[in-house]
Amino acid sequence: MDKVTEQPPKPASEQEVIRDEKGRFVPGQSGNPSGRPARKPLTDALLEFLKDIDPKSRTGKSRMEEIAMTLAVLASKGDIKAIKEIFDRIEGKPQQSLDVTTRDYELPQEEIDKFEEFLKNGRNNK
């Protein structure tokens, strides 16, 4: 009996991109198989700076910890902006709803037809 050796999967950057006849990605196929980069250079530089201990600090805490403590102290003293920032960071910003209904305006049938055609055939079909 022959042994079947299974090849390890290719890294995402080397995987073949599969598209349908209209050039769209097939279900389950990512257009960005390597994924989004974790961070950007400015973010990386800022995080490194904030992780360092400020030489002038008397507490021995990182700059990030100092900022967090300052924010907490301000919030405990009633600073509404500090309180809002803490809640937004901990619980997430409240979801906002938007009402986009129209009143006294009727979309021309020609525009409705164009939109329905777009939904039916996609943006590449003209």
Summary of the structure (lengths in Angstrom):
residues: 126
radius of gyration: 26.7
end to end distance: 56.2
largest distance: 76.8
contacts: 184
relative contact order: 0.07
helix: 42%
strand: 3%
